[in-house]
Each structure stands twice: as C-alpha cells, then as structure tokens.
Amino acid sequence: MSQSGIIPARKSVSVLVRKGESIKIINTYGKQVVDFWAFNPNDAFDYLSMVHCRTVLSKISLSVNDTLVSSKRKPMVTLIEDTTPGVHDMLWSACDSERYRMLGAQGWHDNCSHNLHTTLKTDHPAIAIPDAWTPDPLNLFMNVPVNQRGGLDTQAPVSEKGQYVVFKAEVDVVIVMSACPQDMAPVNAGMPMDCEYQVLSTAAGSTSDTATSIPMQLSKKGGRRVKVALSFDFDAVSHWLGTGCHPDNNMADYSSGIFSGRVGSIRLLGVLEKLQIADKVTWFIPGHTMETFPESVKKVVASGAEVGLHGYSHEGIYQMTLDQERDVLDKCIEVCTQITGKKPRGYRAPMYTIRETTVELLRERNFLYDTSMNHHDSQPYWTPNDPPIKTIDFSQPASSWLHPTVLASDHEAYPQQGVHPLVEVPCGWYNEDMMPLQYLPHTPNSHGYVATRVIEQMWKDKFTWLWENSNEDFVFPILMHPDTSGMAHIIGMSERIMTWLKGWGDQVKFCTHEEIARDWLSAQQQKARL
C-alpha cells in the first residue's frame, strides 16, 4: 500500500523521487490546479523547463508517454498514466503577488511563486534559485484553451473528483507541487482545495522508503506535536427534551434523534473503525441516550472509545435548580458506570451551558476534566474558579459598573492545596458540525444548508494556521454529532477531514480527551514539584 501525502489548499509540498520511482498526483475534489516543478537535486539550474519541453515535443499539450525535459534538454519525468480528459497547461506562468494585484487583490494573497521559493528554502536549501525568478510550472489539470487567433483564456478544469496523473522519474528529482490559491479567476472553479499524492517505488503500488511524503508545513516544524481531540456528542432524542424543547416539537423532530441513535452513530463507528481511530476518540453521551439506545452505546464502548457525560436529557443549566443539577449529574454517573464498567472522567455541558455550581460539582465528584469552555482554542488549561461575572444594572448610576472584572491569571499556578485539579480541554461553536450543517426548526442559530466544503475548509484553515504560527504543541478539537455527521450528505466530509489529519504523519495523532487531560495534568504536576 502506498503512503499518501496532502498538498494543502493554497500551500505546497516537496518530495524527493528517485530514478525509476513514480509520483501520483490525485485531484481529490476534481477542480484543483497543481503547479508542478522538478529540479535536479545537485544542480539548481537543471530544472523542468516548459519552453524546452515545448521545443522537444513540438507541441503545447501533454499526452501519456511524453517525456518532459530539463533546461539542459535532459529527460526528467515521463507521463505514464492520466485518467483525466488530458487537459493540462504548458503555457501559463505561476501566479505571484503582482498577478493578484492586477486582479484587484488588496494586501497579501497566497501565490504559487511564493510557495515554490518558501518550500525550496525550507526543505531543499541546496537548490538555491534567485528570489526574483520563478521557472514556469507545468500546470496540471489547468484548462487554458488557445483560440484560432492564438488567444488564451482560463476556464474551470475539466478533471473530475479522484482523477489523477502518474509521472515516472527518469533521474533523481526534487518535485515541488503547489495547490494553486487562485480564487479571483475560474482557474480552480472558484475555491482552492487540497489534492493528494503518492510516491511509488519500482515495485508497483509499493511505497518508496526514500521519499518524503509529508506536507511542507509539517517538515519545517520539526518536532511539533498535535493531539487531535475528536469527539462525538451523542444527543439523539435527548436534545429535543432539554435545550431543544419547544411546544411545537413533533414526531418529525424526534425522528431525527432516533436516526442518530440507530443509524448515524453506527455509520460513524464504521468510519472510525475503517480509519483505525475508534479507540482514540471520546463520545459524550447523555444518560437518556444510554438508556434509550443501549445497544448502540454498547457498540461505542466495545470500540474502545472513551465515554464522557453530557447531561441526562440534554438539560440547559438555567432550566434546572441547583438540586436538580446535582441529581442529574449523580444519575448520569450511575448510568455511565453501569454501561461502561467504570466511572466517567470527563464532562461536556449540553449546549456548553455551564455555571460555577457545575464546576464545583465536577470537582467534588473527582472528574479529571471538563470541555465546555473556550478560554483558549488549542491549549488545555485549569478550569476557571472565578466568581460569577456580574451583569450591568442600567437602573443604577454608571459608577456602579465602571470597574474591571476580576479573573484568574492566564498563567495560574497549580491549584492550591485542597482544591481538586480540574483540567479544561478546549472546545466551542466553531469546532462543531451541528449548528451550520443541521436544520433545527426552533433553534435560531441553526442553518442546515451550509455547504460541507465550507466547514471542512474552515477546520483545515484553522489547523494550518495553528501549525504555521504556534510555537508549541497544541490540541486540535473537532466535535461531531451522529444526528448531523451521520447523515449521508455529511459523513463523507467527516471521513475526509479525519483522513486529512491522518495524512499529516505521526506528528499528528488522535487522542481521547482523558489522555489529553491526563498528560497535561501530569506535566503541570511535574512543574509544581520543580
């Protein structure tokens, strides 16, 4: 089986391909252009040259069995397979800052020229090309028709989802590929997307041991580690009884909860098992779901996943008295312990509705962590122990509210003796699927008709920014619901984002929330002892 790598949308990767090996570039979503360069690893000025290719081949289009040559007219790569309609471009220059300025862009815009130079400087500094010069790329999948008068036009690619090309290396070459960031012309049909690639050894279908098949951003960060906190809120019918309660709820509403319990959850378990991460995720399950859909919950437990609490009937915190809140938590601990065989270590408040009494109860019952708040979006921290924030009483003089709010320090030390250390694992609205992707008739901020690609790209953009800009290891939370991501038109996106994260290599791993909280707590305890 070949090892896959990702060319992130708007970014580039590099890979060393030895003589006789092949590289397969897959147009994962169908309409993405990939700028393709090749360099002699020992001679920066012996590079894949489009002008020399056009001269040697005596044409401006690419066909299977064509051998592309270098600036010294030496064979570099041969196209040995092409499942697309064969529309690629050998004329267009790489996009650069000036190109986007001419199109009306304000400020910085990612571009392929910058991607090439950044990748070479980071991954292959020996290939030192002048900053002011960019060789013309082979523009894979790009559609640039030439009319009868020699005019050029850029149109959307004609390649379809999953189609690919395969090049065989005639000599050792460093390949650089950029998923073109053009979004101001129809080059990528409007929205840049990821592509995938594989490096194959001379044995058909096997992986090259010498190739580096990781994204540029990954290789340049060296020892960076990321823990993916993938979780599932298994609300099912409980949502409609608590925070989603409304006098107009009807059988159709409850039906979506039954779908979650009997269909969506099973589908998602199948994806997790397929990707071999079923035991590396956390399911937050209301007590009502545990008792209403016990067979499905038992399959979750059997998968090896962690199970945390999520209320009983998805109760909103301000729907309950303090006594009710306590009774609900104790009931859920009991139900969860019975079905899993051990006490739960983690808690997520339904709809993130949490108050100071909740934190006190979690401490009293020795929970390891909570994951309901977003003081930080990518680092664990101590669950806040602040007094309630007071709202403004506008009937009083302004002087009564003209003062700051007292908060714990961002760098609060290990909790004082006698206070149970409760860890907060980040989560929040922008990490989840339900609000944008599922229509809830009586919930004002639900949508249901947002394109899955929008949410998928938002998550990828967040991850990529953190990778490129974070100076420390970080946690990457994603929250899915069987009600939502179990639906047929969404589950494909769910699988794609999981696969994309796995494609970053062994520096990115899926972890249960318990593992994340336990490791962070251990590190803080070690610091406290020093």
C-alpha positions in Angstrom: 0.0 0.0 0.0 1.4 3.4 -0.9 1.8 6.2 1.6 -0.3 9.2 0.9 0.6 12.9 1.4 -1.5 16.0 1.3 -1.0 19.2 -0.8 -3.0 21.6 1.4 -5.1 24.1 -0.4 -3.1 27.3 -1.2 0.1 25.6 0.0 2.9 23.5 -1.4 4.9 20.3 -0.7 8.2 18.9 -1.9 9.3 15.3 -2.3 12.4 13.6 -3.5 11.7 11.0 -6.2 14.4 8.6 -7.1 15.1 7.4 -10.6 12.6 4.6 -11.6 10.1 5.7 -8.9 6.8 7.2 -9.8 4.7 10.1 -8.3 0.9 10.0 -8.5 -1.0 13.4 -8.2 -4.7 13.0 -7.4 -7.2 15.7 -8.0 -9.1 14.8 -4.8 -12.1 17.1 -5.4 -11.8 17.4 -9.2 -11.3 21.1 -10.0 -7.9 22.0 -8.4 -4.9 23.1 -10.4 -1.5 21.9 -9.2 1.6 23.9 -10.2 4.3 21.2 -10.8 8.1 21.8 -10.8 11.1 19.4 -10.9 14.7 20.1 -10.1 18.0 18.2 -10.3 18.9 18.0 -6.6 22.5 18.7 -7.4 22.1 21.5 -9.9 19.5 24.3 -9.3 19.7 25.4 -12.9 18.9 22.0 -14.3 15.2 22.2 -13.9 12.0 21.1 -15.6 11.6 23.7 -18.4 8.4 24.2 -20.2 10.0 26.1 -23.1 12.4 23.2 -23.7 9.6 20.7 -23.4 7.5 22.5 -26.0 10.5 22.6 -28.3 11.5 18.9 -27.8 7.9 17.7 -28.0 6.9 20.2 -30.7 3.5 20.8 -29.1 1.8 22.7 -26.3 -0.2 19.9 -24.8 0.7 16.8 -22.7 0.0 13.2 -23.6 0.7 9.8 -22.0 4.3 8.6 -22.8 5.5 12.2 -23.3 8.9 12.6 -21.6 9.5 16.1 -20.2 12.9 17.6 -20.2 15.1 20.0 -18.3 16.6 23.3 -19.2 19.6 21.2 -20.4 17.2 19.1 -22.6 17.8 16.0 -20.4 14.9 13.7 -19.6 13.4 14.3 -16.2 9.9 12.7 -15.9 7.6 10.7 -18.2 3.8 10.9 -18.0 2.9 7.2 -17.8 -0.8 7.4 -16.8 -3.6 10.0 -17.0 -7.2 9.3 -16.0 -8.3 12.9 -16.7 -9.5 14.1 -20.2 -5.9 15.1 -20.7 -6.3 18.9 -20.3 -3.2 20.4 -18.7 -1.3 23.7 -19.4 2.3 24.2 -20.5 2.0 28.0 -21.2 0.8 29.9 -18.1 3.2 31.4 -15.6 3.0 30.8 -11.9 0.7 33.2 -10.0 2.5 35.8 -7.9 1.8 38.9 -5.8 1.8 41.1 -8.9 -0.7 38.9 -10.7 -3.2 39.2 -7.8 -2.6 43.0 -7.5 -3.5 43.2 -11.2 -6.7 41.3 -10.4 -7.6 43.8 -7.6 -6.4 42.0 -4.5 -5.8 44.2 -1.5 -2.8 43.2 0.6 -1.2 39.8 0.8 -2.5 36.9 -1.3 -1.0 33.3 -1.2 0.6 32.5 -4.5 2.4 29.6 -6.2 5.6 31.6 -6.8 6.0 32.3 -3.1 5.1 28.7 -2.3 7.9 27.4 -4.5 10.5 29.7 -3.1 9.4 29.0 0.5 9.4 25.3 0.0 12.9 25.2 -1.6 14.4 27.4 1.1 12.8 25.3 3.9 13.2 21.8 2.6 16.0 22.0 0.0 18.3 24.9 0.6 20.9 23.5 -1.7 18.5 24.3 -4.6 19.2 28.0 -4.4 17.3 29.8 -7.2 17.2 33.7 -7.4 14.4 35.3 -5.4 13.3 37.3 -8.4 13.0 34.3 -10.7 10.4 31.6 -10.9 10.6 28.9 -13.6 7.3 28.3 -15.5 5.5 25.3 -14.0 3.7 22.5 -15.6 0.1 23.4 -14.6 -1.6 20.1 -14.0 -5.4 20.0 -14.5 -5.4 23.6 -15.7 -7.7 24.5 -18.6 -6.3 27.2 -20.8 -7.8 27.0 -24.3 -6.0 28.5 -27.2 -8.4 30.1 -29.8 -8.0 30.3 -33.6 -6.2 33.6 -33.3 -3.7 32.4 -30.6 -5.6 34.0 -27.7 -5.5 32.4 -24.3 -8.4 32.0 -21.8 -8.5 30.5 -18.3 -11.5 28.3 -17.6 -12.5 25.8 -14.9 -10.7 22.5 -15.0 -12.4 19.6 -16.7 -10.9 17.0 -14.4 -13.3 15.2 -12.1 -13.1 14.0 -8.5 -10.5 11.4 -7.9 -8.8 11.6 -11.4 -5.0 11.5 -11.4 -1.8 11.6 -13.3 1.3 9.5 -12.8 4.9 10.5 -13.7 7.9 8.2 -13.7 11.2 9.8 -12.7 13.9 9.3 -15.4 16.6 10.7 -13.0 16.6 11.6 -9.3 14.4 14.7 -9.0 13.0 17.0 -6.3 9.4 17.6 -7.1 7.5 20.7 -5.8 3.7 20.9 -6.1 1.5 23.8 -5.2 -2.3 23.6 -4.8 -2.9 26.9 -6.6 -4.5 29.5 -4.4 -6.2 31.3 -7.3 -9.7 32.4 -6.2 -10.1 35.5 -8.3 -10.4 33.7 -11.7 -12.0 30.4 -12.7 -8.7 28.5 -12.5 -9.9 26.3 -9.6 -13.6 26.7 -10.3 -13.7 29.3 -7.6 -12.4 27.6 -4.4 -8.9 26.2 -3.9 -8.9 22.7 -2.4 -6.5 20.1 -1.2 -5.0 17.4 -3.5 -3.2 14.2 -2.6 -0.1 12.5 -3.9 1.7 9.2 -3.6 5.3 8.2 -4.2 5.6 4.7 -5.6 8.7 2.6 -5.8 9.7 0.4 -8.7 7.5 -2.4 -7.3 4.0 -1.5 -8.5 1.9 0.0 -5.8 4.5 0.0 -3.0 5.8 2.9 -1.1 9.2 4.4 -1.6 11.3 4.2 1.5 13.4 7.2 0.5 10.6 9.6 -0.3 9.4 12.3 2.0 5.6 12.3 1.7 4.6 15.0 4.2 3.3 18.5 3.7 5.8 21.3 3.6 4.4 22.9 6.8 4.9 19.6 8.7 8.5 19.1 7.7 9.5 22.7 8.5 8.2 22.5 12.1 10.4 19.6 13.1 9.4 18.2 16.5 5.9 19.8 16.7 3.3 17.5 18.1 -0.5 17.9 17.7 -3.2 16.0 19.6 -6.5 15.8 17.7 -9.4 15.9 20.2 -12.1 14.3 18.1 -15.4 13.9 20.0 -19.0 13.0 19.4 -22.0 14.4 21.3 -24.5 11.5 21.0 -27.6 13.6 21.7 -30.2 11.6 19.9 -33.7 12.2 21.3 -32.4 13.9 24.4 -31.7 17.1 22.6 -35.4 17.6 21.9 -36.2 17.1 25.6 -33.8 19.6 27.1 -32.2 22.5 25.3 -34.2 21.8 22.2 -37.5 21.6 24.0 -40.2 23.6 22.2 -44.0 23.4 22.3 -44.1 22.9 18.5 -41.7 19.9 18.5 -43.4 17.0 16.7 -42.7 13.4 15.5 -40.5 14.5 12.7 -38.2 16.3 15.1 -37.9 13.3 17.4 -37.4 11.2 14.3 -34.0 12.8 13.7 -33.0 11.8 17.2 -34.0 8.2 16.5 -31.9 8.3 13.3 -29.0 9.4 15.4 -29.4 6.5 17.9 -30.0 3.8 15.3 -28.3 4.9 12.1 -25.9 7.9 12.4 -24.0 6.6 15.3 -23.4 3.2 13.7 -22.3 4.8 10.4 -19.7 7.0 12.3 -18.4 4.0 14.2 -17.8 2.3 10.8 -15.8 5.2 9.6 -13.7 5.3 12.8 -13.0 1.6 12.6 -12.1 1.9 9.0 -9.6 4.6 9.8 -8.4 2.7 12.9 -9.0 5.5 15.3 -12.2 4.3 17.0 -10.3 3.8 20.3 -8.7 7.3 20.1 -11.8 9.4 20.3 -14.3 10.4 23.0 -18.1 10.1 23.0 -20.1 12.4 25.3 -23.3 10.6 25.8 -26.4 11.8 27.7 -27.9 9.4 30.2 -31.1 9.4 28.2 -29.3 8.1 25.2 -27.5 5.4 27.2 -30.8 4.1 28.5 -32.9 4.6 25.3 -30.3 3.2 22.8 -28.3 0.8 24.9 -27.3 -1.5 22.0 -25.7 1.4 20.1 -24.0 2.7 23.2 -22.6 -0.7 23.9 -21.0 -0.7 20.4 -19.4 2.6 21.2 -18.0 1.1 24.4 -16.9 -2.0 22.5 -15.0 0.2 20.0 -12.6 1.2 22.8 -13.6 4.8 22.8 -13.8 6.9 25.9 -17.3 7.8 27.2 -17.9 11.1 29.0 -21.0 12.7 30.4 -23.3 15.1 28.6 -26.3 15.6 30.9 -29.3 13.2 31.1 -31.9 14.8 28.8 -29.5 17.5 27.4 -30.7 19.9 30.1 -29.7 23.5 29.8 -28.1 24.7 33.0 -30.6 27.5 33.6 -33.5 25.1 33.1 -32.6 23.5 36.4 -32.4 24.3 40.1 -29.2 23.5 42.0 -30.8 20.4 43.5 -31.8 19.2 40.0 -28.4 19.8 38.6 -26.8 17.7 41.4 -29.4 14.9 40.9 -28.9 14.8 37.1 -25.1 14.6 37.4 -25.3 11.8 40.0 -27.8 9.8 37.9 -25.6 10.1 34.8 -22.5 8.9 36.7 -24.5 5.9 37.8 -25.9 5.1 34.4 -22.5 5.6 32.7 -20.7 3.4 35.2 -23.2 0.6 34.7 -22.9 0.5 30.9 -19.1 1.1 30.6 -17.9 -0.6 33.8 -16.0 2.5 35.1 -16.7 6.0 36.3 -16.6 8.7 33.7 -13.6 11.1 33.9 -14.9 13.9 31.6 -17.9 16.1 31.2 -19.3 18.4 28.5 -22.2 20.7 29.3 -25.2 20.4 26.9 -25.0 23.4 24.5 -22.0 24.5 26.6 -24.3 25.8 29.2 -22.2 25.7 32.4 -22.1 27.7 35.6 -20.0 28.0 38.7 -22.0 25.3 40.6 -21.3 22.8 37.7 -17.5 23.3 38.2 -17.9 22.8 42.0 -19.9 19.6 41.4 -17.3 18.2 39.0 -14.5 18.9 41.5 -16.5 17.3 44.3 -17.0 14.1 42.2 -13.3 14.0 41.2 -13.7 14.5 37.5 -10.5 14.8 35.6 -11.6 17.3 33.1 -14.4 19.5 31.6 -14.7 20.5 28.0 -17.4 23.2 27.9 -15.5 26.5 27.7 -13.2 28.3 25.3 -10.8 30.5 27.2 -8.3 29.0 24.7 -8.9 27.3 21.4 -5.9 25.0 21.2 -4.3 24.5 24.7 -5.6 22.8 27.9 -5.8 25.0 31.0 -7.1 24.9 34.5 -10.9 25.0 34.6 -11.7 28.6 35.9 -12.7 29.0 39.5 -13.7 32.7 39.2 -16.7 34.2 40.9 -19.7 34.8 38.7 -19.4 37.7 36.3 -21.9 40.4 37.2 -24.0 41.9 34.5 -24.8 45.7 34.4 -27.8 47.1 36.1 -28.5 50.1 34.0 -31.0 51.4 36.5 -28.1 52.3 38.7 -25.5 55.1 38.4 -22.8 54.4 35.8 -20.2 54.4 38.6 -21.6 51.0 39.8 -20.3 49.2 36.7 -17.2 51.2 35.8 -14.7 48.7 37.0 -12.9 45.7 35.6 -13.9 42.1 36.0 -11.8 40.0 38.4 -10.4 37.0 36.6 -7.8 34.3 37.4 -4.4 34.8 35.8 -3.8 33.3 32.4 -0.8 31.6 34.0 -2.4 30.5 37.2 -0.2 28.1 39.1 -1.2 24.6 40.1 -4.4 24.8 42.2 -3.9 25.4 45.9 -3.9 22.5 48.3 -7.4 21.2 49.0 -8.8 22.2 45.5 -9.3 19.3 43.1 -7.3 20.0 39.9 -9.9 20.1 37.1 -8.5 20.4 33.6 -10.3 22.2 30.8 -9.9 20.8 27.3 -10.8 23.4 24.6 -14.0 23.2 22.5 -16.5 25.7 21.1 -19.0 26.5 18.5 -16.6 26.8 15.6 -15.3 23.3 16.2 -18.6 21.6 15.6 -20.8 20.4 12.8 -24.4 20.7 14.1 -25.2 24.4 14.1 -24.1 25.1 10.5 -25.0 21.7 9.0 -28.3 20.6 10.6 -31.6 22.4 10.4 -33.2 22.6 13.9 -36.7 24.2 13.3 -36.9 26.1 16.6 -33.2 26.9 17.2 -32.5 30.4 15.8 -28.8 29.9 15.1 -29.0 26.6 13.2 -28.7 26.6 9.5 -28.7 23.2 7.7 -27.9 24.3 4.2 -24.3 25.4 4.6 -22.1 23.5 2.1 -20.0 20.9 3.8 -16.9 22.1 1.9 -17.2 25.4 3.8 -17.0 23.8 7.2 -14.3 21.4 6.1 -12.1 24.2 4.7 -12.7 26.3 7.9 -11.4 23.4 10.0 -8.4 22.9 7.7 -7.6 26.6 7.7 -7.7 26.7 11.5 -5.3 23.7 11.7 -2.9 25.0 9.1 -2.7 28.5 10.8 -2.0 26.9 14.2 0.6 24.7 12.6 2.4 27.5 10.9 2.1 30.0 13.8 2.1 28.1 17.0 5.4 27.9 18.9 4.4 24.9 21.0 2.5 21.6 20.8 -1.2 22.1 20.6 -4.6 20.4 20.8 -7.0 20.5 17.8 -10.6 19.9 18.8 -13.4 18.8 16.5 -16.9 17.9 17.6 -19.4 15.9 15.6 -22.9 14.7 16.2 -24.3 11.4 14.9 -27.5 13.4 14.3 -25.6 15.6 11.9 -22.4 13.9 10.7 -24.1 10.6 10.4 -26.3 11.9 7.6 -25.4 10.6 4.1 -24.5 14.0 2.6 -22.2 15.0 5.5 -20.5 11.8 6.6 -18.2 11.9 3.5 -16.9 15.2 4.7 -16.4 13.8 8.2 -14.3 11.0 6.8 -12.3 13.4 4.6 -11.3 15.6 7.5 -10.2 12.6 9.6 -8.2 11.3 6.7 -6.7 14.7 6.0 -5.5 14.9 9.6 -4.1 11.4 9.5 -2.2 12.5 6.3 0.0 14.9 8.3 2.0 12.0 9.6 3.0 10.7 13.0 3.5 14.2 14.5 -0.3 14.5 14.5 -2.2 11.8 16.5 -5.8 11.3 17.6 -6.2 11.1 21.4 -9.1 10.7 23.8 -9.9 13.7 25.9 -8.9 11.7 29.0 -5.4 11.1 27.6 -5.0 14.8 26.7 -6.1 15.9 30.2 -4.1 13.3 32.0 -0.9 14.2 30.1 -1.4 17.9 30.6 -2.1 17.4 34.3 0.9 15.3 34.7 3.1 18.0 33.1 1.7 20.6 35.4 2.3 18.5 38.5 5.8 17.9 37.4 6.3 21.7 37.0 4.8 22.3 40.5 7.4 19.9 42.0 10.3 21.7 40.4 
